[in-house]
Amino acid sequence: MRNAGSHSAPAAEEAAGEHRTTVAERGAFASARCSCGWKGPARRARERARRDAQEHQGS
């Protein structure tokens, strides 16, 4: 069962234009993720996953 309030925080951050990205590692792969719900592709190169996150933020 999902918590109904779990969707309000990312929506509020997205509305404010704030994107908080992280790089999550799973085994040999890394992928960028954002508080708005966006998720980048799995990459073997962690630097490329970090670049995906920066590009998503518009930097």
BAFI-3210 file (N, C-alpha, C; in Angstrom, 3 decimals, decimal comma, padded with zeros to 6 digits):
// residues 59
n [1|2|3|4|5|6|7|8|9|10|11|12|13|14|15|16|17|18|19|20|21|22|23|24|25|26|27|28|29|30|31|32|33|34|35|36|37|38|39|40|41|42|43|44|45|46|47|48|49|50|51|52|53|54|55|56|57|58|59]
n.u [000,846|000,582|001,758|-000,190|000,780|003,343|003,785|003,625|005,905|008,046|006,637|006,202|008,849|009,616|007,885|008,913|011,192|013,396|015,782|017,018|019,656|021,076|023,530|023,025|024,278|024,334|025,430|027,685|026,902|025,877|023,471|021,895|019,622|016,696|014,954|012,573|011,597|012,759|014,957|018,103|019,839|021,317|024,730|028,069|030,240|030,810|031,354|030,070|027,416|027,243|027,544|025,207|023,365|024,106|023,520|020,773|020,002|020,531|022,965]
n.v [-001,178|002,167|005,282|008,058|010,657|010,586|011,437|014,179|015,671|015,411|016,622|019,205|020,113|019,983|021,850|024,136|024,286|022,951|020,498|017,586|015,620|012,326|009,710|006,421|003,255|-000,031|-003,060|-003,557|-001,311|002,142|004,686|007,791|009,612|011,536|013,852|014,570|012,354|011,478|009,207|008,200|006,260|003,018|002,856|001,740|003,332|005,426|008,133|008,970|008,581|010,532|012,773|012,559|013,245|015,925|017,051|016,689|018,468|020,787|022,008]
n.w [000,000|-000,858|000,421|000,501|000,759|-000,247|-002,837|-002,879|-002,039|-004,081|-006,205|-005,263|-005,050|-007,729|-008,826|-007,739|-009,141|-008,285|-008,443|-007,145|-007,456|-007,416|-007,495|-007,901|-007,059|-008,302|-008,106|-010,714|-011,999|-012,369|-011,857|-012,542|-010,537|-009,791|-007,638|-008,798|-010,009|-012,320|-013,984|-014,958|-017,508|-016,792|-016,164|-016,774|-016,358|-013,791|-013,796|-016,122|-015,377|-013,391|-015,021|-016,528|-014,536|-014,039|-016,536|-016,556|-014,588|-015,868|-015,877]
ca.u [000,000|001,371|001,414|-000,731|001,582|004,682|003,908|003,557|007,219|008,699|005,859|006,455|010,213|009,634|007,187|009,821|012,338|014,526|016,046|018,090|020,101|022,020|023,966|022,811|025,044|023,743|026,401|028,690|026,265|025,473|022,493|021,514|018,215|016,327|013,795|011,363|011,168|013,571|016,022|018,962|020,158|022,385|026,036|029,231|031,110|030,152|031,505|029,014|026,173|027,275|027,310|023,763|022,693|024,371|022,768|019,358|019,822|020,714|024,276]
ca.v [000,000|003,387|006,420|009,102|011,862|010,415|012,093|015,625|016,291|015,624|017,558|020,540|020,480|020,204|023,105|025,198|024,246|022,367|019,103|017,030|014,393|011,430|008,595|005,176|002,132|-001,357|-003,970|-002,893|-000,204|003,351|005,471|009,056|009,718|012,887|013,949|014,766|011,060|011,131|008,236|008,031|004,868|002,367|003,041|001,131|004,447|006,269|009,524|009,229|008,705|011,867|013,731|012,490|014,016|017,340|017,454|016,768|019,702|021,929|022,644]
ca.w [000,000|-000,963|001,251|-000,380|000,878|-000,800|-004,133|-002,765|-001,907|-005,370|-007,019|-004,736|-005,425|-009,168|-009,080|-007,335|-010,030|-007,574|-008,750|-006,321|-008,107|-006,766|-008,322|-007,169|-007,591|-008,143|-008,701|-011,547|-012,712|-011,652|-012,603|-011,927|-010,159|-009,367|-006,747|-009,600|-010,518|-013,483|-013,749|-016,120|-017,831|-016,033|-016,813|-016,117|-015,988|-012,793|-014,234|-017,113|-014,611|-012,776|-016,106|-016,812|-013,482|-014,277|-017,719|-016,185|-013,817|-016,742|-015,637]
c.u [000,885|000,849|000,985|000,114|002,945|004,865|003,968|004,931|007,923|007,957|006,113|007,850|010,294|008,975|008,080|011,053|013,561|014,635|017,220|018,473|021,079|022,444|023,864|023,591|024,327|024,646|027,454|028,143|025,927|024,453|022,140|020,017|017,957|015,092|012,492|010,842|011,947|014,648|016,797|019,242|021,278|023,680|027,106|030,188|030,365|030,246|030,422|027,661|026,109|027,006|025,832|022,987|022,888|023,585|021,275|019,069|019,999|022,025|025,164]
c.v [001,231|004,460|007,559|010,366|011,764|011,130|013,610|016,283|016,453|016,630|018,993|021,018|020,787|021,528|024,292|025,247|023,618|020,888|018,649|015,686|013,628|010,389|007,351|004,058|000,830|-002,348|-003,178|-001,661|000,947|004,077|006,714|009,024|011,115|012,842|014,149|013,452|010,595|010,128|008,058|006,557|004,328|002,472|002,265|002,222|005,375|007,744|009,886|009,359|010,066|012,953|013,733|013,338|015,511|017,848|017,571|018,055|020,943|022,650|022,532]
c.w [000,000|-000,026|000,327|-000,344|000,217|-002,125|-004,019|-002,691|-003,247|-006,246|-006,559|-005,121|-006,912|-009,515|-008,739|-008,225|-009,408|-007,911|-007,903|-006,910|-007,239|-007,788|-007,468|-007,848|-007,292|-008,862|-009,462|-012,253|-011,784|-012,505|-011,809|-011,643|-009,637|-008,478|-007,522|-010,178|-011,740|-013,082|-015,038|-016,372|-016,949|-016,838|-016,057|-015,637|-015,031|-013,169|-015,242|-016,409|-013,920|-013,820|-016,501|-015,804|-013,704|-015,474|-017,418|-015,426|-014,665|-016,545|-016,844]
res [m|r|n|a|g|s|h|s|a|p|a|a|e|e|a|a|g|e|h|r|t|t|v|a|e|r|g|a|f|a|s|a|r|c|s|c|g|w|k|g|p|a|r|r|a|r|e|r|a|r|r|d|a|q|e|h|q|g|s]
***
